[in-house]
Amino acid sequence: MFDLTFEPNDVADILIDLAQRETKTFSVQFARGLIDSMKTVTRMHKNSLKSAGFRVLKAPDIPSVLIELGYVSNKQDLKSLTSADWREHTADSMAQAIDRFFTTKLAGGRRMNGQN
């Protein structure tokens, strides 16, 4: 994040707001890519992309997503969660989405932490 100590409050507020907007955009872009990658290997909820105001997802300069893989109270989900093959395929699809996201952002000359 930028050091805004010496910036006037209104300028600092604007810069933080801009960073938060860009980060939210990055998070949504990453989430969409993650869903596209994961749906090729696992069953997905009909409305896969949702948002919430979890504090851990609100860093102004770090894109973030929360992935819910299933419920242990659901027999089909539990079967998947306890399958080494399912976990490996799901983790691989997530890793591919992460690689694609950061490769695209870095190749475009934009870095998530404000550095070029």
C-alpha positions in Angstrom: 0.0 0.0 0.0 1.1 3.6 -0.5 2.4 5.8 2.3 -0.3 8.5 2.6 1.0 10.0 5.8 1.9 13.3 4.2 -1.1 13.6 1.9 -4.1 15.8 2.7 -7.0 13.7 4.1 -9.2 14.3 1.1 -6.5 13.2 -1.3 -5.7 10.1 0.8 -9.4 9.2 0.9 -9.6 9.5 -2.9 -6.5 7.4 -3.4 -7.7 4.7 -1.0 -11.1 4.6 -2.7 -9.4 4.2 -6.2 -7.2 1.4 -4.9 -10.2 -0.3 -3.3 -12.2 -0.1 -6.6 -9.3 -1.5 -8.6 -8.8 -4.3 -6.1 -12.5 -5.2 -6.2 -12.3 -5.3 -10.0 -9.2 -7.6 -9.8 -11.1 -9.8 -7.2 -14.1 -10.2 -9.5 -11.9 -10.9 -12.5 -10.0 -13.5 -10.6 -13.2 -15.1 -9.2 -14.7 -15.4 -12.7 -11.5 -17.1 -14.0 -11.5 -19.4 -10.9 -15.1 -20.4 -11.6 -14.3 -21.1 -15.2 -11.4 -23.2 -14.3 -13.1 -25.1 -11.5 -16.3 -25.9 -13.3 -14.4 -28.1 -15.7 -13.4 -30.5 -12.8 -16.1 -30.2 -10.2 -19.8 -29.6 -9.7 -20.5 -25.9 -9.1 -23.5 -24.1 -7.5 -25.8 -22.5 -10.0 -25.0 -19.0 -8.7 -21.3 -19.5 -8.2 -20.2 -15.8 -7.9 -21.4 -14.0 -4.8 -20.0 -11.3 -2.7 -20.0 -10.5 1.0 -18.5 -7.9 3.3 -16.2 -10.3 5.2 -13.5 -8.2 6.8 -10.8 -10.6 5.6 -11.8 -9.9 2.0 -11.7 -6.1 2.3 -8.0 -5.3 2.1 -7.7 -2.2 -0.1 -4.7 -3.4 -2.1 -5.0 -7.2 -2.1 -7.4 -9.0 -4.4 -9.2 -11.8 -2.6 -11.8 -14.5 -3.0 -13.5 -16.9 -0.6 -13.9 -20.4 -2.0 -16.5 -22.7 -0.5 -15.9 -26.2 -1.7 -18.8 -28.0 0.0 -20.5 -28.9 3.3 -19.5 -32.0 5.4 -23.2 -32.3 6.2 -24.0 -32.9 2.5 -23.3 -36.6 1.6 -22.3 -35.8 -2.0 -20.0 -33.0 -0.9 -18.5 -35.1 1.9 -17.8 -37.9 -0.7 -16.0 -35.3 -2.9 -14.1 -33.7 0.0 -12.8 -37.1 1.2 -11.7 -38.1 -2.3 -8.0 -37.6 -3.0 -8.6 -37.6 -6.7 -11.3 -34.9 -6.4 -9.1 -32.7 -4.1 -6.1 -33.0 -6.5 -8.2 -32.1 -9.6 -9.9 -29.2 -7.8 -6.6 -27.9 -6.4 -5.0 -28.2 -9.8 -7.8 -26.2 -11.4 -7.4 -23.5 -8.7 -3.6 -23.3 -9.3 -4.2 -22.9 -13.0 -6.6 -20.1 -12.4 -4.1 -18.4 -10.1 -1.3 -18.8 -12.7 -3.5 -17.4 -15.5 -4.6 -14.4 -13.4 -1.1 -13.3 -12.3 0.5 -14.1 -15.6 -2.1 -11.9 -17.3 -1.7 -9.0 -14.8 2.1 -9.1 -14.8 2.3 -9.4 -18.6 0.0 -6.4 -18.9 2.5 -4.3 -16.8 0.2 -3.9 -13.9 1.1 -5.3 -10.5 -1.3 -5.7 -7.6 0.8 -3.8 -5.0 1.1 -0.6 -6.9 4.6 -1.2 -8.1 5.6 -1.3 -11.8 
